[in-house]
Amino acid sequence: MSRIHLFEFEDQQWLPEFIRNYITDFLQFLSNKTPMYKGIVPIIEKGLKEANTNQIIDLGSGGGGGLIWLNKELRKSNPNLKILLTDYFPNIPAFEHTKKQVDNFEFIKTPIDARNVPENLNGLRTQFLSLHHFKPEDAQQILQNAVDSNSSIAIFEGQERSFRSIMAMIFSPFSVLVTTPFIRPFHIGRIIFTYIIPIVPILILWDGVVSSLRTYSVDEMNVLVSNLNNKENFNWEVGRVKSGPTKILYLLGTKK
């Protein structure tokens, strides 16, 4: 199945901020309440160790991803871990809610472009479920920027470009309907635009299917790496790892 770069509503600047936040809140809730990232804990630990850092600079954080769950696991071996949340469309209420729950999270309120990360943000760069948002030239720029700034990077995708993954996304509106009352912080608008005017489930259905269609395969991520300048200054690892009921695609680049 060839990669198709259709649009996602979440990427559109005209999408009302509160609707985008409802979408990222759902994704954050789901990834924190399920063990979907269990299998990638050793990969992140390896990235932190080889980068000789105790700080994660999370790019494209959305609503915070599954970082609350991951943070609990990672702090078992790295009690001084610090996590900085960033996004091009920062979900400030979600960031503030995350910071209230854990004491080692910080966030940046202003937009941060994963293709051109400020040099003062030092640590292991991570991306969860967001590389597919970028066209190949932009995805390569994300990696090139990491290499140019001598920053290790770890990228993870929870879906694949496969019939099975697409079918799983088709059932995502049902997950939205079931989980919405439990998502925090509570907003009456989330109830209205989920059950009365079902914009959120519809957009999540579309964006979920499109996410699968434009997810990079292992071979395609290897091609991105092969086209980088000075790629030999990094150790690269690209693959798939079983994590909970599914498999996670990952790319790990650590400075030598």
LINUR-V124081 format. One record per backbone hydrogen bond with DSSP energy under -0.5 kcal/mol. CO is the residue of the C=O (numbers start at 1). NH is the residue of the N-H. E is the energy in kcal/mol with one decimal. If there is no record, write none. Layout:
# LINUR-V124081
co: {CO | CO}
nh: {NH | NH}
e: {E | E}
This chain:
# LINUR-V124081
co: {4 | 8 | 9 | 12 | 16 | 16 | 17 | 18 | 19 | 20 | 21 | 22 | 23 | 24 | 25 | 26 | 27 | 28 | 29 | 30 | 35 | 37 | 38 | 40 | 41 | 42 | 43 | 44 | 45 | 46 | 47 | 48 | 48 | 49 | 54 | 55 | 56 | 56 | 57 | 57 | 58 | 59 | 61 | 61 | 62 | 64 | 66 | 67 | 68 | 69 | 70 | 71 | 73 | 74 | 74 | 78 | 82 | 83 | 83 | 84 | 85 | 86 | 87 | 87 | 90 | 91 | 92 | 93 | 94 | 95 | 96 | 97 | 98 | 98 | 102 | 104 | 106 | 112 | 113 | 118 | 120 | 123 | 124 | 125 | 126 | 127 | 127 | 130 | 131 | 135 | 135 | 136 | 137 | 138 | 139 | 140 | 141 | 142 | 143 | 144 | 145 | 146 | 147 | 152 | 153 | 154 | 155 | 156 | 157 | 160 | 162 | 163 | 164 | 165 | 166 | 167 | 168 | 169 | 171 | 171 | 172 | 173 | 174 | 175 | 176 | 179 | 179 | 180 | 187 | 187 | 188 | 189 | 191 | 191 | 191 | 192 | 192 | 193 | 196 | 197 | 198 | 199 | 200 | 201 | 202 | 203 | 204 | 205 | 206 | 207 | 208 | 209 | 210 | 212 | 213 | 217 | 218 | 219 | 220 | 221 | 222 | 223 | 225 | 228 | 230 | 231 | 233 | 235 | 237 | 239 | 241 | 243 | 246 | 248 | 249 | 250 | 251 | 252 | 253 | 254}
nh: {6 | 11 | 12 | 15 | 19 | 20 | 21 | 22 | 23 | 24 | 25 | 26 | 27 | 28 | 29 | 30 | 31 | 32 | 33 | 34 | 38 | 40 | 41 | 44 | 45 | 46 | 47 | 48 | 49 | 50 | 51 | 52 | 53 | 52 | 82 | 124 | 58 | 84 | 59 | 126 | 86 | 128 | 64 | 65 | 91 | 67 | 70 | 71 | 72 | 73 | 74 | 75 | 76 | 77 | 78 | 81 | 56 | 85 | 106 | 58 | 108 | 61 | 90 | 112 | 92 | 95 | 96 | 97 | 98 | 99 | 100 | 101 | 101 | 102 | 105 | 83 | 85 | 114 | 116 | 121 | 122 | 125 | 57 | 154 | 59 | 129 | 156 | 133 | 134 | 138 | 139 | 140 | 141 | 142 | 143 | 144 | 145 | 146 | 147 | 148 | 149 | 151 | 150 | 125 | 253 | 127 | 251 | 129 | 249 | 162 | 166 | 167 | 168 | 169 | 170 | 171 | 171 | 172 | 174 | 175 | 176 | 177 | 178 | 179 | 180 | 182 | 183 | 183 | 190 | 191 | 192 | 193 | 194 | 195 | 196 | 196 | 197 | 200 | 198 | 199 | 202 | 203 | 204 | 205 | 206 | 207 | 208 | 209 | 210 | 211 | 212 | 213 | 214 | 215 | 4 | 221 | 222 | 223 | 224 | 225 | 226 | 227 | 228 | 231 | 233 | 234 | 256 | 254 | 252 | 250 | 248 | 246 | 243 | 241 | 157 | 239 | 155 | 237 | 153 | 235}
e: {-1.4 | -1.2 | -1.6 | -1.3 | -0.6 | -2.1 | -2.4 | -1.8 | -1.8 | -2.4 | -2.6 | -1.6 | -1.9 | -2.4 | -2.6 | -2.5 | -2.1 | -1.6 | -1.4 | -0.6 | -1.8 | -1.3 | -1.1 | -2.2 | -2.5 | -2.1 | -2.2 | -2.7 | -2.3 | -2.8 | -1.7 | -0.6 | -2.0 | -0.8 | -2.6 | -2.7 | -0.8 | -2.9 | -0.5 | -2.1 | -1.2 | -0.5 | -2.8 | -0.7 | -0.8 | -1.8 | -2.4 | -2.7 | -1.6 | -1.4 | -3.1 | -2.2 | -1.0 | -1.0 | -1.4 | -1.9 | -2.8 | -0.5 | -2.4 | -2.6 | -2.0 | -3.3 | -0.6 | -1.4 | -1.3 | -2.5 | -2.9 | -2.1 | -2.5 | -2.5 | -1.6 | -0.9 | -0.8 | -1.5 | -0.7 | -2.4 | -2.7 | -0.6 | -1.8 | -1.8 | -1.1 | -0.7 | -2.3 | -2.8 | -3.2 | -0.5 | -2.8 | -1.6 | -2.0 | -0.8 | -3.0 | -2.5 | -1.2 | -1.8 | -1.5 | -2.9 | -2.7 | -1.5 | -2.3 | -3.1 | -1.7 | -3.2 | -1.6 | -2.6 | -3.1 | -1.7 | -2.2 | -2.9 | -2.4 | -1.6 | -2.2 | -2.4 | -1.9 | -1.8 | -1.5 | -0.8 | -0.7 | -1.6 | -1.0 | -1.0 | -2.0 | -2.2 | -1.8 | -2.5 | -2.1 | -2.2 | -0.6 | -1.4 | -0.8 | -1.1 | -2.2 | -2.9 | -0.9 | -2.6 | -0.8 | -0.9 | -3.4 | -2.5 | -0.5 | -3.2 | -1.3 | -2.6 | -2.4 | -2.1 | -2.3 | -3.0 | -2.3 | -2.1 | -2.6 | -2.3 | -1.7 | -1.9 | -1.7 | -1.1 | -2.1 | -2.3 | -2.1 | -1.7 | -2.0 | -2.0 | -2.3 | -1.3 | -1.8 | -0.8 | -1.9 | -1.7 | -2.7 | -2.4 | -3.1 | -2.7 | -3.0 | -1.6 | -3.0 | -2.3 | -2.4 | -2.2 | -3.0 | -2.1 | -2.9 | -3.3}
